[in-house]
Amino acid sequence: GNKYQTLLRGKDMAQAKRYSPSNRYAPGDVVEHPNFGVGVATALKDGSKVEVVFEAGMKVLVHER
C-alpha cells in the first residue's frame, strides 16, 4: 500500500539486510525476506520480534534469537 511506498522512499536497496531470525533489526532497516520480499522495519515488539511493512502488508517477524 501507500505506507509501503512511503517507507521505501529514499532507501538504498543495496543496504537491504537478508532476513534471518538470528539477526538484529532496527526501525528503518530495509529487510529482504525470502517469502515476503523487501520490507522496512518499523517497530520492535516484545524484545524478540520486529514489525516489518512489506508490499503485502505488515508482518511480525522473530529476530535476535
Contacts in CASP RR format, 6 or more apart in sequence:
PFRMAT RR
TARGET T0000
AUTHOR 0000-0000-0000
METHOD contacts of the structure
MODEL  1
GNKYQTLLRGKDMAQAKRYSPSNRYAPGDVVEHPNFGVGVATALKDGSKV
EVVFEAGMKVLVHER
1 55 0 8 1.000
1 57 0 8 1.000
3 53 0 8 1.000
4 39 0 8 1.000
4 40 0 8 1.000
4 53 0 8 1.000
4 54 0 8 1.000
4 55 0 8 1.000
4 57 0 8 1.000
7 28 0 8 1.000
7 39 0 8 1.000
7 40 0 8 1.000
7 42 0 8 1.000
7 53 0 8 1.000
8 30 0 8 1.000
8 38 0 8 1.000
8 39 0 8 1.000
8 40 0 8 1.000
11 28 0 8 1.000
11 30 0 8 1.000
11 40 0 8 1.000
12 30 0 8 1.000
13 30 0 8 1.000
13 38 0 8 1.000
15 30 0 8 1.000
16 30 0 8 1.000
16 31 0 8 1.000
16 32 0 8 1.000
16 38 0 8 1.000
17 23 0 8 1.000
17 25 0 8 1.000
17 29 0 8 1.000
17 30 0 8 1.000
17 31 0 8 1.000
17 32 0 8 1.000
18 32 0 8 1.000
19 31 0 8 1.000
19 32 0 8 1.000
19 33 0 8 1.000
19 34 0 8 1.000
19 61 0 8 1.000
21 61 0 8 1.000
21 62 0 8 1.000
21 63 0 8 1.000
21 65 0 8 1.000
22 63 0 8 1.000
22 64 0 8 1.000
22 65 0 8 1.000
23 63 0 8 1.000
23 64 0 8 1.000
24 63 0 8 1.000
24 64 0 8 1.000
25 31 0 8 1.000
25 41 0 8 1.000
25 50 0 8 1.000
25 52 0 8 1.000
25 63 0 8 1.000
26 41 0 8 1.000
26 44 0 8 1.000
27 41 0 8 1.000
27 42 0 8 1.000
27 43 0 8 1.000
27 44 0 8 1.000
28 40 0 8 1.000
28 41 0 8 1.000
28 42 0 8 1.000
29 40 0 8 1.000
29 41 0 8 1.000
30 38 0 8 1.000
30 39 0 8 1.000
30 40 0 8 1.000
30 41 0 8 1.000
31 38 0 8 1.000
31 39 0 8 1.000
31 40 0 8 1.000
31 41 0 8 1.000
31 52 0 8 1.000
31 61 0 8 1.000
32 38 0 8 1.000
32 39 0 8 1.000
33 39 0 8 1.000
33 52 0 8 1.000
33 54 0 8 1.000
33 59 0 8 1.000
33 61 0 8 1.000
36 52 0 8 1.000
36 54 0 8 1.000
36 55 0 8 1.000
36 56 0 8 1.000
36 59 0 8 1.000
37 54 0 8 1.000
37 55 0 8 1.000
38 54 0 8 1.000
38 55 0 8 1.000
39 52 0 8 1.000
39 53 0 8 1.000
39 54 0 8 1.000
39 55 0 8 1.000
40 52 0 8 1.000
40 53 0 8 1.000
41 50 0 8 1.000
41 51 0 8 1.000
41 52 0 8 1.000
42 51 0 8 1.000
42 52 0 8 1.000
42 53 0 8 1.000
42 58 0 8 1.000
43 50 0 8 1.000
43 51 0 8 1.000
44 50 0 8 1.000
44 51 0 8 1.000
45 51 0 8 1.000
45 60 0 8 1.000
47 64 0 8 1.000
48 62 0 8 1.000
48 63 0 8 1.000
48 64 0 8 1.000
48 65 0 8 1.000
49 60 0 8 1.000
49 61 0 8 1.000
49 62 0 8 1.000
49 63 0 8 1.000
50 60 0 8 1.000
50 61 0 8 1.000
50 63 0 8 1.000
51 58 0 8 1.000
51 59 0 8 1.000
51 60 0 8 1.000
51 61 0 8 1.000
52 58 0 8 1.000
52 59 0 8 1.000
52 60 0 8 1.000
52 61 0 8 1.000
END
